[in-house]
Amino acid sequence: MNNENHILIVDDDKTICKNLKLVLDNDGYDVIAVDKGALAIEQVKERFFNVVLLDLMLSDANGIELLRDFRQRSPETCFIIFTGYASIPSAIEALKAGAHDYIIKPFDIDYLKLMIKRGIEKQKLVFNNRCLLEHLEKEKQKLGVILQVNRQIGGILNLEGLTDFVAEMAVKIAEAEKASLMIIDESAGELVLKGSKGLDKEKINWRVKIGKLISGWVAQEGEALLVTDIDSDPRFKTYAKEARYRTKSFVSLPLKIDTRIIGVMNVTDKIAKTEIFTQDDLRYLSLVAHQTVMQIESIRLYEKLSSLVIEDSLTNIFNHRHFQEQLQLEILRVQRYKHPLSLIMFDVDFFKAYNDNHGHLEGDRVLKSFAATMKKYSRKVDIVSRYGGEEFMIILPDTDTQGAMIVAEKIKEATRAIGITVSGGVASYKVDMSKDDLVSCVDQALYKAKSQGRNRVCVFE
């Protein structure tokens, strides 16, 4: 029971050293006995002793001075002084120097055992209090980080910024080297890496199938994982060889709203000496995961509301207001950088008659299909918009008239598959044109196409 407790006996009476060592050995203590102060100093340098039994008068050292020296080296050690030349001043001096107790020779061995036991108990109490204070300090620091997350997370309104921020906070909270956040792409059935800390994004797999590897398992099962040793965990033995982590312990927990999984948070490579994550780590990371999920939902709602402001609700392309704003910006860029800029305007031929013959639901389907066709044959930088009713606009940055005509003809021809025809007009920006001037030009080109029989594209001359 006492074999973890180490005792050093320092007394120049070799008989006392021998007998005390024998008694305390029998009680299960790990005991070393020396008869010189110099030998005691060497022992204290090499290891920690729970208790030092120190004679006040040694042949080569003063016990009080030795006590002071030991206290500087090992303040946690319990020192018990005994002497055959007792005096009140010496006892007071020993206690002031840091002795736990002062015993006069010859002493009662049972009393000495009691002093040793009490000294060790007091020492353990000090250790426990210190550990508790350290733990509370760490708790305070981690709670401080969580409060920081709570304060800052609400101001992050893009997913990449949010996930990188959370990954950075996760490594602080769990005292780890690496963290990553993966979000589910429902259309592909995969987890996609969105944010990380301590990972080289160029060298890791950006996507993981649901159910595959550890992250995919967590996304599929919806269970938080705290693995202390991946080699000994039967669920993940097949993944152990594929792990890119420095240590064998990790935390992986789902990001979920009620029962719906939207992603996974992973934290690996514990910095602490044990290299093992704890239940406290999991608890704190769960708090951060909850905050993260709430903000992801806020971001998605914000993006949805933003899209409603700039998108046409029927065709899901940009609306008239956004078209006007973007055209003004593009004209400002042209005026500054002298790049070409063109505009295409389409009108669905005989749309009112089509609506009357086929009904408004079919008419809505045609408009949505035509909008999808325009997006298909446009570049990502092009701004495809519904101008009003059955009229549509495409802003083509860095595109001259010839390039715009090619795009317009492709869209016109592809539209036949929908069962309709369209007329189109093309106009390009000229020096000193205003936004309204350019719109007027493309409108005139469209009017020309319609007046010449429709189902054609004309250029403003």
Buried (B, 14 or more C-beta within 10 A) or exposed (E): EBEEBBBBBBBBBEEBBBBBBEBBEEBEBBBBBBBBBEBBBEBBEEEEBBBBBBBBBBEEBEBBEBBBBBBEEBEEBBBBBBBEEBEEEBBEBBBEBBBBBBBEBEBEEEEBBEBBBBBBEEBEEEEEEEEEEEEEEEEEEBEEBBEEBEEEBEEBEEBEBBBBBBBBBBBBBBBBBBBBBBBBEEEEEBBBBBBBBBBEEEEEEEEBBBEBBBBBBBBBEEEBBBBBEBEEBEEBEEBBEEBEBEBBBBBBBBBBEEEEBBBBBBBBBBEBEEBBBBEBBBEBBBBBBEBBBEBBEBBEEEEEEEEEEBBBEEBEBBBBEBBBBBBEEBBEEBBEEEBBBBBBBBBBBBBEEBBEEEEEEEBEBBBBBBBBBBBEBBBEEBBBBBBEEBBBBBBBBBBBBEBBBBBBBBBBEBBEEBEBBBBBBBBBBEEEBEBEEBBBBBBBBBBBBBEEEBBBBBBBE
